Amino acid sequence: MARDMLDTTISDSRTVSDSPTQVWALWVVANAMGSAAMWALCWQVIPPGYPTGLVLAVAQSIVLSLWLRSSGPWLLGTTFGIALASAATGVVLAVYGPGLVWWRSGLPAGAEGAAITLLPALTFGLVLGVIQWMILRQVSPRAIWWVIASMLGWCASELLHPESILIHYWLDTPLLWHVITDPLSRAMTGLMLGMAYAGPTGLTLAFLLGRRER
């Protein structure tokens, strides 16, 4: 039984197709709803990655259980990966100083500001992506693409973050975190960020499942 729980090969009894559109759509819905649920419960200012925490791992595992014999490794790996990625992001924040903390506005505009602002998101996406790649590589020899998709997904999510320094500078808008206080507004914010993350990662997942080892 334990061996079955750790089996990440494709299930022969799956009830859904490998249609890229279906894979992508289910992935987007799961991540968007999971992110919305977690953000509705968030009442503190937190770095990127935390809002979708454990809920993200559960939501993704539910979707992958439609194709894999067991989504247990993904649930455990993603939960651990989020914790590790969060720690790595914390190190980046500590090394590069308080200017990188999301609720401060001391970053320069333009390309330099973009690079600095996205650095923690890239770090989070890289660390989590590598952990998840170690699971997906048992399904597809092309799973290394997942690492790149993870980094792109977290960066896309950060670009839409209500405390995004880039939006603050480029569009001359106020930092919005403290304006978004009710659960419904936070849920809608989480929905948007979840969809941003799920866009590139969903496309990659559809590609990997469609070109897996038979």
C-alpha positions as CSV (number, residue, x, y, z in Angstrom):
1,M,0.0,0.0,0.0
2,A,2.8,2.4,0.9
3,R,4.4,1.6,-2.5
4,D,1.2,2.5,-4.3
5,M,1.1,5.8,-2.5
6,L,4.6,6.6,-3.8
7,D,3.8,5.5,-7.4
8,T,3.8,8.6,-9.6
9,T,3.3,6.8,-12.9
10,I,0.3,7.4,-15.1
11,S,-2.9,5.6,-13.9
12,D,-4.4,3.2,-16.4
13,S,-7.9,3.8,-14.9
14,R,-8.0,7.6,-15.2
15,T,-11.4,8.9,-16.2
16,V,-10.2,12.1,-18.0
17,S,-8.5,12.6,-21.3
18,D,-5.0,13.9,-22.0
19,S,-6.5,16.9,-24.0
20,P,-4.1,19.8,-23.5
21,T,-7.1,22.1,-23.1
22,Q,-8.7,20.0,-20.4
23,V,-5.4,19.6,-18.5
24,W,-4.8,23.3,-18.6
25,A,-8.3,24.3,-17.7
26,L,-8.5,22.0,-14.7
27,W,-5.1,23.1,-13.5
28,V,-6.1,26.8,-13.7
29,V,-9.4,26.3,-11.9
30,A,-7.7,24.3,-9.1
31,N,-4.9,26.8,-8.5
32,A,-7.3,29.8,-8.8
33,M,-9.8,28.4,-6.3
34,G,-7.1,27.2,-3.9
35,S,-5.4,30.6,-4.0
36,A,-8.7,32.4,-3.5
37,A,-9.6,30.3,-0.5
38,M,-6.3,30.9,1.2
39,W,-6.2,34.6,0.5
40,A,-9.6,35.0,1.9
41,L,-8.1,33.8,5.2
42,C,-5.0,35.9,5.1
43,W,-4.9,38.9,7.4
44,Q,-1.2,39.7,7.6
45,V,1.3,41.1,5.1
46,I,3.3,38.2,3.9
47,P,6.0,37.5,1.1
48,P,5.0,35.9,-2.2
49,G,4.3,32.1,-2.0
50,Y,2.8,32.0,1.4
51,P,-0.8,33.0,0.3
52,T,-1.2,29.7,-1.6
53,G,0.8,27.6,0.8
54,L,-0.7,24.2,1.8
55,V,-3.9,24.9,-0.1
56,L,-1.9,25.1,-3.3
57,A,-0.4,21.7,-2.7
58,V,-3.8,20.1,-1.9
59,A,-5.4,21.7,-5.0
60,Q,-2.7,20.6,-7.3
61,S,-2.7,17.1,-5.9
62,I,-6.4,16.8,-6.5
63,V,-6.0,17.6,-10.2
64,L,-2.9,15.4,-10.6
65,S,-4.8,12.5,-9.0
66,L,-6.9,12.4,-12.2
67,W,-3.8,11.2,-14.1
68,L,-1.4,9.7,-11.7
69,R,-1.7,6.5,-9.7
70,S,-1.0,8.5,-6.6
71,S,-0.7,12.2,-6.0
72,G,0.8,11.6,-2.5
73,P,4.4,12.3,-3.6
74,W,3.2,15.6,-5.2
75,L,1.4,16.6,-2.0
76,L,4.3,15.9,0.2
77,G,6.9,17.2,-2.2
78,T,5.0,20.5,-2.8
79,T,4.4,21.0,0.9
80,F,8.1,20.5,1.6
81,G,9.0,22.6,-1.4
82,I,6.9,25.5,-0.3
83,A,8.5,25.5,3.1
84,L,12.0,25.3,1.6
85,A,11.3,27.9,-1.1
86,S,9.9,30.2,1.6
87,A,13.1,29.8,3.6
88,A,15.2,30.5,0.5
89,T,13.2,33.6,-0.2
90,G,13.7,34.7,3.3
91,V,17.4,34.5,2.9
92,V,17.2,36.6,-0.3
93,L,15.2,39.2,1.6
94,A,17.8,39.2,4.4
95,V,20.8,39.4,2.1
96,Y,19.5,42.2,-0.1
97,G,18.0,44.3,2.7
98,P,14.7,45.9,3.6
99,G,14.4,47.4,0.1
100,L,13.1,44.1,-1.1
101,V,10.3,43.7,1.5
102,W,7.1,43.9,-0.4
103,W,5.3,46.6,1.7
104,R,8.1,49.2,1.2
105,S,8.5,51.4,-1.8
106,G,12.1,52.3,-1.8
107,L,13.1,50.4,-5.0
108,P,14.3,52.2,-8.1
109,A,12.0,52.4,-11.2
110,G,12.8,50.8,-14.5
111,A,14.9,47.7,-15.3
112,E,16.8,47.7,-12.0
113,G,13.6,47.9,-10.0
114,A,12.1,45.0,-12.0
115,A,15.1,42.8,-11.5
116,I,15.2,43.4,-7.7
117,T,11.5,43.1,-7.3
118,L,11.3,39.8,-9.1
119,L,14.3,38.2,-7.5
120,P,12.5,36.7,-4.5
121,A,9.7,35.4,-6.9
122,L,12.4,33.8,-9.1
123,T,14.0,32.2,-6.1
124,F,10.7,30.8,-4.8
125,G,9.8,29.5,-8.3
126,L,13.2,27.9,-8.8
127,V,13.4,26.1,-5.5
128,L,9.8,24.8,-5.6
129,G,10.1,24.0,-9.3
130,V,13.2,21.8,-8.7
131,I,11.4,19.8,-5.9
132,Q,8.4,19.3,-8.2
133,W,10.6,18.4,-11.1
134,M,12.1,15.5,-9.1
135,I,8.5,14.1,-9.1
136,L,7.5,14.9,-12.6
137,R,10.7,13.5,-14.2
138,Q,9.3,10.0,-13.4
139,V,6.4,10.9,-15.7
140,S,8.1,12.7,-18.5
141,P,11.8,13.0,-19.7
142,R,11.1,16.6,-20.5
143,A,10.1,17.6,-17.0
144,I,13.0,20.0,-16.7
145,W,10.7,22.5,-18.4
146,W,8.6,22.6,-15.3
147,V,11.4,24.5,-13.4
148,I,11.3,27.3,-16.0
149,A,7.5,27.3,-15.9
150,S,7.5,27.5,-12.1
151,M,9.7,30.5,-12.2
152,L,7.6,32.2,-14.8
153,G,4.4,31.4,-12.9
154,W,5.6,32.9,-9.7
155,C,6.9,36.0,-11.5
156,A,3.6,36.5,-13.3
157,S,1.8,36.2,-9.9
158,E,4.2,38.8,-8.4
159,L,3.5,41.2,-11.2
160,L,-0.2,41.3,-10.2
161,H,0.5,41.3,-6.4
162,P,-1.3,44.2,-4.7
163,E,2.0,45.3,-3.3
164,S,3.9,45.1,-6.6
165,I,6.6,47.7,-6.7
166,L,6.5,47.5,-10.5
167,I,2.9,48.4,-10.7
168,H,3.4,51.1,-8.1
169,Y,6.1,52.8,-10.2
170,W,5.1,52.1,-13.8
171,L,1.4,52.9,-13.4
172,D,1.8,55.4,-10.6
173,T,-0.7,53.6,-8.4
174,P,-0.8,53.3,-4.6
175,L,0.3,50.2,-2.8
176,L,-3.0,48.4,-2.4
177,W,-2.5,45.7,0.3
178,H,-3.9,47.8,3.2
179,V,-6.8,48.8,1.0
180,I,-7.9,45.2,0.4
181,T,-9.2,44.3,3.8
182,D,-12.4,42.3,3.4
183,P,-12.4,38.5,2.7
184,L,-14.2,38.9,-0.7
185,S,-11.7,41.4,-2.0
186,R,-8.8,39.2,-0.8
187,A,-10.4,36.1,-2.4
188,M,-10.7,37.9,-5.7
189,T,-7.1,39.0,-5.4
190,G,-6.1,35.3,-4.7
191,L,-8.2,34.2,-7.7
192,M,-6.3,36.5,-10.0
193,L,-2.8,35.6,-8.6
194,G,-3.7,31.9,-8.8
195,M,-4.7,32.2,-12.4
196,A,-1.5,34.1,-13.2
197,Y,0.6,31.3,-11.7
198,A,-1.4,28.6,-13.3
199,G,-1.2,30.0,-16.8
200,P,2.4,29.0,-17.7
201,T,2.6,26.0,-15.4
202,G,-0.7,24.7,-16.8
203,L,0.6,24.9,-20.3
204,T,3.7,23.0,-19.3
205,L,1.8,20.3,-17.4
206,A,-0.4,19.7,-20.5
207,F,2.8,19.4,-22.6
208,L,4.4,17.0,-20.2
209,L,1.3,14.8,-19.8
210,G,0.9,14.7,-23.6
211,R,4.5,13.7,-24.2
212,R,5.1,11.4,-21.3
213,E,6.9,8.0,-21.4
214,R,4.4,5.3,-22.3
